[in-house]
Amino acid sequence: MGHVNPGDEVIIIEPYFDCYEPMVRIAGGTPVFIPLVPSGAGTRSSKDWKLDPTALDNIFNSRTKAIILNNPNNPLGKVFSKSELEEICQLCEKHNVLIISDDVYEHIVYDEGSLVRVGSLPGMWERTITIGSAGKTFSVTGWKLGWAYGPAHLIKNCQVVHQHCVHQIPTPIQEAVARAFEIELSRLGEPDSYFVQISRKLREKRDNLAAGLEGLGFKPIIPEGGYFLLVDWTNLENKLDLTGENDKEKDYKFVKWLSKTRGLQVIPPSTFYSKDHKHIGERFVRFCFIKKDESLQDAVEILKKLTSELDSE
């Protein structure tokens, strides 16, 4: 709200955290969407989902005010490579565009050293606002505490809006997060660092869940970061009767049916796409694997029972 005016366009990369679009509209801006698309039919990694260079170039124009970059991406788990970021940065410099870099999953990355912060690239600090989250960083998502950093001329506008919108948060939470950072920065990169441990533990959960689902015929997209797993469920599509569900998108139908009949709740990824691109997400459901191992195994067992029943019909 501190930077976007009526008539301004804001580029949103899909799939996207679903609050981005209403935030842009509340500020009076116009969201413009561009999807990451799989580079081949056998795509099995979030790394293989890419922006079309021509489409990216064409979407920038004189009305473009900002681009929102979520790195690692939710729900896909993609970590943008340095070359991919540089391509975006070149267009931002050419058209004088602001980058809003949502880096809330920055400490949950499975290839060490693979995350490049866009604000660290040449010429980008002066046009980048970077967003962080205590809830994601320290696994306390009930603590609605975050931060934004960047050059003074950009942060000043954010401060003005923040003062009259949020105003303040509980001091004890701020103190707790500050102390947590003091501890973690003193052992950054060491084996007992929380940032090191959480990625190691979640990598194991990711791999176990993906292996269990693959064994049942599902096709997971292995994320490079974050704690969500997109899974292609269309191996069941022709075996299920979803006519009792009235939703337009088939992932919504499947998710509701699964919740009602099997007690397993996953998320329909088409909600992370604009109207014209919802078909990209319909093939998938989103699992969250920052769960107890027992809960993840229960999910696999529920689907194992389901697939067994369908195969015997």
Phi, psi and chi 1 to 4 in degrees:
 res  aa     phi    psi   chi1   chi2   chi3   chi4
   1 MET       -  -23.0  -68.8  179.5   71.8      -
   2 GLY   -80.7   -7.4      -      -      -      -
   3 HIS  -131.2  -17.7  -66.9  -81.5      -      -
   4 VAL  -105.6  132.0  175.1      -      -      -
   5 ASN  -116.5  161.1  -63.2  -52.3      -      -
   6 PRO   -53.6  132.7  -28.8   36.4      -      -
   7 GLY    97.7  -18.9      -      -      -      -
   8 ASP   -72.4  144.6  -71.1  -18.7      -      -
   9 GLU  -104.4  140.8  -66.6 -176.6   -2.6      -
  10 VAL  -124.8  121.5  177.4      -      -      -
  11 ILE   -79.9  130.8  -62.2  171.2      -      -
  12 ILE  -121.0  123.3  -60.9  176.1      -      -
  13 ILE   -84.6  128.7  -62.1  172.2      -      -
  14 GLU   -98.9  147.5  -59.5  172.5  -67.1      -
  15 PRO   -70.5  153.8   27.7  -35.5      -      -
  16 TYR  -136.8  150.6   60.8   90.9      -      -
  17 PHE   -58.2  126.4 -178.3   40.8      -      -
  18 ASP   -67.5   -6.1   52.2    2.7      -      -
  19 CYS   -81.0  -16.4   73.6      -      -      -
  20 TYR   -59.3  -48.0  -65.7  162.8      -      -
  21 GLU   -61.0  -52.2  179.8  179.6   -3.6      -
  22 PRO   -63.2  -30.7   16.5  -28.9      -      -
  23 MET   -64.2  -42.3  -74.3  179.4  172.8      -
  24 VAL   -63.6  -43.7  170.1      -      -      -
  25 ARG   -67.9  -38.6  -66.1 -169.4 -174.5  -80.0
  26 ILE   -61.4  -35.6  -72.7  172.5      -      -
  27 ALA   -76.1   -5.3      -      -      -      -
  28 GLY    92.9    2.9      -      -      -      -
  29 GLY   -86.0  172.8      -      -      -      -
  30 THR  -115.5  116.0  -59.3      -      -      -
  31 PRO   -72.6  137.9   24.2  -30.0      -      -
  32 VAL  -125.3  125.5  180.0      -      -      -
  33 PHE  -107.0  143.4  -57.0   96.1      -      -
  34 ILE  -140.2  125.7 -178.4  169.3      -      -
  35 PRO   -92.2  145.4   33.3  -34.6      -      -
  36 LEU   -73.8  135.5  -70.3  158.8      -      -
  37 VAL  -128.5  145.9  -67.1      -      -      -
  38 PRO   -64.7  139.2   19.8  -29.2      -      -
  39 SER   -82.3   -4.7   55.3      -      -      -
  40 GLY  -166.5  164.0      -      -      -      -
  41 ALA   -65.1  -29.3      -      -      -      -
  42 GLY   -96.2   22.1      -      -      -      -
  43 THR   -59.0  126.4  -63.4      -      -      -
  44 ARG  -125.5   -1.9  -59.4  -58.6  -59.8  -84.6
  45 SER  -129.0  147.7  169.0      -      -      -
  46 SER   -62.0  -23.4   60.1      -      -      -
  47 LYS   -60.3  -27.3 -176.7 -177.9  -61.4 -175.2
  48 ASP   -85.3   -1.5  -60.3  -36.8      -      -
  49 TRP   -91.8  124.4  -71.1   60.2      -      -
  50 LYS  -136.8  160.5  -60.2 -179.5 -179.5  -63.1
  51 LEU   -84.3  141.6  -64.5  170.7      -      -
  52 ASP   -74.6  119.7  178.9  -85.9      -      -
  53 PRO   -58.9  -39.4  -21.9   32.8      -      -
  54 THR   -68.3  -44.2  -58.7      -      -      -
  55 ALA   -63.4  -38.6      -      -      -      -
  56 LEU   -63.6  -44.4 -178.2   63.6      -      -
  57 ASP   -63.1  -40.2 -176.0   41.7      -      -
  58 ASN   -73.0  -22.5  -70.0  -21.1      -      -
  59 ILE   -80.8  -19.9 -152.6  169.5      -      -
  60 PHE   -79.2  139.0  -80.9   81.6      -      -
  61 ASN  -156.9 -173.3   60.3   68.1      -      -
  62 SER   -67.4  -17.4   60.2      -      -      -
  63 ARG   -91.7   -8.8  -63.8 -177.6  -60.0  -82.7
  64 THR   -70.4  120.6  -54.5      -      -      -
  65 LYS  -100.3  -37.2 -174.4   62.4  170.4  -71.0
  66 ALA  -155.7  162.9      -      -      -      -
  67 ILE  -129.6  136.0 -179.2  170.1      -      -
  68 ILE   -98.8  123.0  -58.8  176.4      -      -
  69 LEU  -117.6  121.2  175.3   72.7      -      -
  70 ASN  -106.6  111.2 -175.0 -159.2      -      -
  71 ASN  -141.2  110.4 -171.5   31.6      -      -
  72 PRO   -64.6  153.5  -21.8   33.9      -      -
  73 ASN   -81.6  137.9  174.6  -86.6      -      -
  74 ASN  -108.9  121.6  169.9   23.1      -      -
  75 PRO  -103.9   -0.1   37.5  -37.4      -      -
  76 LEU   -74.8  -34.1 -177.9   58.4      -      -
  77 GLY    85.2   11.5      -      -      -      -
  78 LYS   -70.7  136.1  177.7 -179.4  176.0   64.4
  79 VAL  -107.6  117.0  174.8      -      -      -
  80 PHE   -68.2  132.3  -71.8   82.5      -      -
  81 SER   -73.1  165.4   68.8      -      -      -
  82 LYS   -60.6  -40.7 -176.8  178.9  180.0 -179.1
  83 SER   -67.1  -36.1   61.3      -      -      -
  84 GLU   -67.0  -41.1  -71.4  173.5  -40.8      -
  85 LEU   -65.6  -39.9  -67.1  175.3      -      -
  86 GLU   -63.5  -35.3  -72.9  173.5  -22.0      -
  87 GLU   -63.2  -42.5 -174.3  175.7   14.8      -
  88 ILE   -66.6  -42.4  -65.4  171.2      -      -
  89 CYS   -62.3  -40.3  -68.7      -      -      -
  90 GLN   -60.0  -40.6  -71.3  171.1    5.2      -
  91 LEU   -70.9  -35.0  -70.0  167.0      -      -
  92 CYS   -66.7  -39.6  -72.2      -      -      -
  93 GLU   -67.3  -42.1  -73.0 -171.2  -62.7      -
  94 LYS   -61.1  -39.8  177.7 -179.0  177.4 -179.7
  95 HIS  -106.0    8.2  -64.2  -84.4      -      -
  96 ASN    55.0   58.1 -167.3   26.6      -      -
  97 VAL  -111.2  141.5  168.7      -      -      -
  98 LEU   -81.4  142.1  169.9   70.2      -      -
  99 ILE  -108.6  124.9  -60.3  178.8      -      -
 100 ILE  -105.4  105.6  -58.2  171.1      -      -
 101 SER  -100.4  107.3 -171.4      -      -      -
 102 ASP   -87.5   98.7 -177.5   -6.5      -      -
 103 ASP  -107.7   33.8  -67.8    4.0      -      -
 104 VAL   -64.5  -22.2  -62.6      -      -      -
 105 TYR  -101.0   24.4  -62.4  100.4      -      -
 106 GLU   -60.4  -26.9   61.2 -175.2  -35.3      -
 107 HIS   -97.6    7.1  -66.1  -66.6      -      -
 108 ILE  -117.9   81.2  -54.3  174.4      -      -
 109 VAL  -133.6  135.1  177.2      -      -      -
 110 TYR   -96.3  -13.8  -57.1  116.1      -      -
 111 ASP  -109.7  106.9  -67.0  -35.7      -      -
 112 GLU   -55.9  130.0 -172.5  174.8  -11.1      -
 113 GLY    83.3    4.7      -      -      -      -
 114 SER   -83.7  -18.0   63.6      -      -      -
 115 LEU   -81.9  122.0 -178.2   71.0      -      -
 116 VAL  -107.8  122.2  177.0      -      -      -
 117 ARG   -81.5  124.8  -70.3  172.0  175.0   80.2
 118 VAL   -62.0  -30.4   68.4      -      -      -
 119 GLY   -67.6  -14.4      -      -      -      -
 120 SER   -87.7   -8.9   69.6      -      -      -
 121 LEU   -78.7  153.4  -64.8  176.5      -      -
 122 PRO   -53.5  126.9  -26.9   35.5      -      -
 123 GLY    79.3    0.0      -      -      -      -
 124 MET   -95.4  -23.2  -73.0  -59.9  107.3      -
 125 TRP   -56.4  -40.9  170.5 -102.8      -      -
 126 GLU   -71.0  -11.7  -69.3  -58.8  -46.8      -
 127 ARG  -127.4   19.7   65.0  174.5   67.7 -107.7
 128 THR  -124.0  131.8  -58.0      -      -      -
 129 ILE  -108.9  122.6  -62.3  173.1      -      -
 130 THR  -106.5  132.4  -58.1      -      -      -
 131 ILE  -106.9  135.9  -50.8  -63.5      -      -
 132 GLY  -128.4  167.3      -      -      -      -
 133 SER  -142.9  125.0  164.8      -      -      -
 134 ALA   -67.4  -36.3      -      -      -      -
 135 GLY   -58.7  -42.9      -      -      -      -
 136 LYS   -79.8  -41.9  -58.8  -61.0 -170.7  -62.4
 137 THR   -62.7  -41.2  -63.1      -      -      -
 138 PHE  -114.4   15.1  -66.0  112.1      -      -
 139 SER    58.1   43.9  -56.9      -      -      -
 140 VAL  -129.0   67.0  -75.5      -      -      -
 141 THR   -65.9  -15.1   51.3      -      -      -
 142 GLY   -74.8  -16.0      -      -      -      -
 143 TRP   -87.2  100.8  -66.6   11.6      -      -
 144 LYS   -81.7   71.9  -60.3  -56.2 -179.9 -176.3
 145 LEU  -129.6  128.3  174.5   62.8      -      -
 146 GLY  -144.8 -171.6      -      -      -      -
 147 TRP  -153.8  161.0   50.7   85.9      -      -
 148 ALA  -135.1  138.5      -      -      -      -
 149 TYR  -137.7  154.7   63.0   86.4      -      -
 150 GLY   168.2 -169.0      -      -      -      -
 151 PRO   -68.1  153.2   26.0  -35.2      -      -
 152 ALA   -57.3  -38.0      -      -      -      -
 153 HIS   -68.9  -21.8   68.8  -81.0      -      -
 154 LEU   -90.6  -40.5  -65.2 -178.8      -      -
 155 ILE   -69.1  -29.2  -64.7  -59.0      -      -
 156 LYS   -56.4  -45.3 -180.0  179.7  179.2  179.9
 157 ASN   -63.7  -37.9  -70.8    8.6      -      -
 158 CYS   -63.9  -39.2  -61.2      -      -      -
 159 GLN   -63.6  -39.3  -70.3  174.2  -39.9      -
 160 VAL   -62.9  -46.0  171.0      -      -      -
 161 VAL   -66.4  -43.7  172.7      -      -      -
 162 HIS   -59.7  -40.4 -172.0  -87.7      -      -
 163 GLN   -59.5  -36.8  178.6  179.9   -9.4      -
 164 HIS  -102.4    3.0  -63.2  -73.5      -      -
 165 CYS  -113.8  -63.7 -179.3      -      -      -
 166 VAL   -89.0  -40.9  178.9      -      -      -
 167 HIS    73.7  -59.4 -165.3  -91.7      -      -
 168 GLN  -162.3  164.2   64.1 -173.6   31.3      -
 169 ILE  -131.8  167.5   61.7  168.6      -      -
 170 PRO   -59.9  128.5  -25.4   34.8      -      -
 171 THR   -59.4  -39.8  -57.9      -      -      -
 172 PRO   -57.5  -35.5  -27.2   36.6      -      -
 173 ILE   -68.2  -41.6  -65.9  177.5      -      -
 174 GLN   -60.5  -43.8  -67.9  177.2  -49.4      -
 175 GLU   -64.2  -41.6  177.4   66.8   18.3      -
 176 ALA   -62.7  -43.3      -      -      -      -
 177 VAL   -67.5  -39.9  171.6      -      -      -
 178 ALA   -60.6  -42.7      -      -      -      -
 179 ARG   -67.4  -38.1  -68.4 -168.0 -179.5 -170.5
 180 ALA   -61.4  -41.5      -      -      -      -
 181 PHE   -66.2  -39.7  -92.3  121.1      -      -
 182 GLU   -58.4  -42.6  -72.9  176.0  -12.7      -
 183 ILE   -68.1  -47.0  -66.5  171.2      -      -
 184 GLU   -70.9  -34.6  -69.5  -51.5  -43.7      -
 185 LEU   -69.1  -25.4  -71.0  174.9      -      -
 186 SER   -74.8  -18.6   69.6      -      -      -
 187 ARG  -128.1   27.6   59.2 -172.5 -177.0 -173.0
 188 LEU   -59.2  128.9 -168.5   64.6      -      -
 189 GLY    85.3   -9.4      -      -      -      -
 190 GLU   -84.5  159.6  -62.2  177.9    3.1      -
 191 PRO   -57.1  -32.9  -27.1   36.1      -      -
 192 ASP   -89.2    5.4   60.1  -16.9      -      -
 193 SER   -67.4  135.7  167.4      -      -      -
 194 TYR   -59.8  -38.3  179.7   76.3      -      -
 195 PHE   -63.7  -34.7  -60.1  148.3      -      -
 196 VAL   -73.4  -44.2  172.4      -      -      -
 197 GLN   -66.9  -41.7  -69.0 -177.4   15.8      -
 198 ILE   -65.8  -38.9 -169.5  171.4      -      -
 199 SER   -67.3  -38.1  -67.0      -      -      -
 200 ARG   -65.1  -45.3 -176.7 -177.3  -61.2  125.5
 201 LYS   -66.8  -41.3  -68.6  177.7  179.9  178.7
 202 LEU   -71.9  -30.7  -73.7  175.5      -      -
 203 ARG   -59.9  -42.0 -177.2 -170.1  -66.6  110.9
 204 GLU   -65.0  -42.5 -175.6  176.2  -11.0      -
 205 LYS   -64.6  -43.5  -68.5  177.4 -177.0  -68.7
 206 ARG   -56.9  -49.4  176.5 -160.8   70.2  176.5
 207 ASP   -67.0  -38.9  -67.0  -14.5      -      -
 208 ASN   -66.7  -43.5  -71.5  -19.8      -      -
 209 LEU   -65.9  -44.3  177.7   59.7      -      -
 210 ALA   -61.3  -42.1      -      -      -      -
 211 ALA   -64.9  -42.0      -      -      -      -
 212 GLY   -62.2  -40.8      -      -      -      -
 213 LEU   -72.7  -38.1  -65.5  172.8      -      -
 214 GLU   -61.0  -37.4  -75.6  179.8  -29.0      -
 215 GLY   -64.7  -18.0      -      -      -      -
 216 LEU   -99.6    3.3  -60.0  176.1      -      -
 217 GLY    97.0    1.5      -      -      -      -
 218 PHE   -81.8  160.8  -63.3   95.2      -      -
 219 LYS  -122.9   94.0  -60.9  175.8 -178.0  178.0
 220 PRO   -78.7  148.6   27.0  -32.2      -      -
 221 ILE   -96.8  111.7  -55.8  -61.8      -      -
 222 ILE   -73.3  119.2  -53.5  -59.3      -      -
 223 PRO   -79.9  146.4   30.1  -34.1      -      -
 224 GLU   -84.9  -18.6  -57.7  158.9   88.3      -
 225 GLY  -157.8  174.0      -      -      -      -
 226 GLY    75.4 -173.1      -      -      -      -
 227 TYR  -131.9   36.9   42.9   67.2      -      -
 228 PHE  -119.6  149.2  -59.6  114.6      -      -
 229 LEU  -127.5  114.8 -175.2   69.3      -      -
 230 LEU   -82.0  132.7  -74.7 -170.8      -      -
 231 VAL  -131.1  125.3  178.6      -      -      -
 232 ASP   -73.2  117.1 -172.5  -30.8      -      -
 233 TRP  -104.6    6.7   65.3  -83.0      -      -
 234 THR   -69.8   -6.6   52.4      -      -      -
 235 ASN   -64.9  -17.7   58.4  -49.3      -      -
 236 LEU  -100.2  -10.4  -60.0 -177.0      -      -
 237 GLU   -55.5  -45.0 -175.4  175.7    0.9      -
 238 ASN   -83.8   -0.4  -65.2  -33.1      -      -
 239 LYS  -104.0   -9.5  -59.4  177.8 -178.3  179.8
 240 LEU  -108.0  147.9  -63.6  171.5      -      -
 241 ASP  -103.3  101.4  180.0    8.1      -      -
 242 LEU  -105.6   16.7  -57.3  178.4      -      -
 243 THR   -65.8  -18.1   55.7      -      -      -
 244 GLY   -76.7   -9.8      -      -      -      -
 245 GLU   -99.7  134.0  -55.5  -60.0  -26.6      -
 246 ASN   -96.4    1.8  -61.9  -39.4      -      -
 247 ASP   -69.4  153.2  -62.0  -88.6      -      -
 248 LYS   -74.2  -45.2 -178.1  178.6  178.7 -179.5
 249 GLU   -82.4  137.4  -73.3   76.7   29.4      -
 250 LYS   -71.0  -26.9   60.4 -174.0  179.5 -177.4
 251 ASP   -67.6  -35.9   57.7  -24.8      -      -
 252 TYR   -62.1  -44.0  -93.1   83.7      -      -
 253 LYS   -59.2  -47.4  -68.7 -177.7  178.5 -178.4
 254 PHE   -65.0  -44.2  175.6   56.8      -      -
 255 VAL   -62.7  -43.2  163.6      -      -      -
 256 LYS   -67.6  -41.9  -72.0 -172.4  176.1 -179.9
 257 TRP   -61.3  -42.4 -179.7   89.9      -      -
 258 LEU   -64.8  -40.6 -167.1   62.4      -      -
 259 SER   -66.9  -43.2  179.1      -      -      -
 260 LYS   -71.6  -39.9  -67.2  174.8 -177.4  177.2
 261 THR   -97.8  -23.0   65.6      -      -      -
 262 ARG  -124.1   -8.4  -55.9  -71.6  163.5  157.1
 263 GLY    71.3   21.8      -      -      -      -
 264 LEU  -112.7  126.1  177.8   60.0      -      -
 265 GLN  -113.4  121.5  -66.7 -174.4  -37.0      -
 266 VAL  -128.5  176.8  -70.0      -      -      -
 267 ILE  -110.9  137.8  -62.2  -64.9      -      -
 268 PRO   -80.8  113.9   28.7  -31.9      -      -
 269 PRO   -67.6  -15.8  -23.4   35.7      -      -
 270 SER   -62.0  -18.1   64.0      -      -      -
 271 THR   -68.2  -16.6 -165.6      -      -      -
 272 PHE   -94.4   16.0  -57.6  111.5      -      -
 273 TYR  -129.0  154.2  -73.4   87.9      -      -
 274 SER   -72.2  168.6   61.8      -      -      -
 275 LYS   -53.8  -43.4 -179.9  179.6  178.4 -179.3
 276 ASP   -74.3  -14.8  -68.0  -20.6      -      -
 277 HIS  -119.3   10.8  -61.8  146.8      -      -
 278 LYS   -60.9  -26.8  -73.0 -172.7  178.8  -63.5
 279 HIS   -61.8  -25.5   63.9  -80.8      -      -
 280 ILE   -65.7  -37.9  -60.3  173.5      -      -
 281 GLY   -85.5  -15.2      -      -      -      -
 282 GLU   -63.2  -24.8  -76.2 -173.7  -74.1      -
 283 ARG   -74.3  -10.7  -65.5  169.2   41.9 -148.4
 284 PHE  -121.1  163.3  -57.4   94.9      -      -
 285 VAL  -129.3  156.1  -68.7      -      -      -
 286 ARG  -108.3  120.9 -169.6 -167.8   77.3  171.3
 287 PHE   -96.1  147.8  -75.1   78.3      -      -
 288 CYS  -108.7  125.7  176.1      -      -      -
 289 PHE  -111.3   14.0   54.8   85.6      -      -
 290 ILE   -88.5   66.3 -170.9  167.8      -      -
 291 LYS  -133.8  168.8  -56.3  -76.1 -175.8 -179.3
 292 LYS   -63.0  145.1  -65.7  179.2  179.7  179.0
 293 ASP   -56.9  -36.6  -69.2  -22.0      -      -
 294 GLU   -62.5  -39.0  -64.2   82.9   -3.3      -
 295 SER   -67.4  -40.1  -61.7      -      -      -
 296 LEU   -66.5  -39.4  -62.6  176.3      -      -
 297 GLN   -67.4  -37.2 -174.4   57.5   41.0      -
 298 ASP   -60.0  -40.4  -74.2  -15.0      -      -
 299 ALA   -62.1  -44.0      -      -      -      -
 300 VAL   -63.0  -41.0  173.1      -      -      -
 301 GLU   -65.3  -38.1  -69.4  -60.3  -38.8      -
 302 ILE   -61.2  -44.4  -71.4  171.6      -      -
 303 LEU   -72.6  -31.5  -67.9  172.0      -      -
 304 LYS   -62.9  -44.4 -178.0  178.5 -179.5  179.3
 305 LYS   -63.6  -40.8 -177.1  178.9  179.5 -179.3
 306 LEU   -63.0  -49.6  171.1   60.8      -      -
 307 THR   -64.8  -34.5   54.8      -      -      -
 308 SER   -65.0  -42.7  178.1      -      -      -
 309 GLU   -63.8  -42.5  -68.8  174.4    1.7      -
 310 LEU   -68.1  -36.9  -67.0  174.2      -      -
 311 ASP   -69.1  -25.4  -70.5  -18.4      -      -
 312 SER   -87.3   -8.1   64.1      -      -      -
 313 GLU   -77.9      -  -69.0 -179.5   -4.2      -
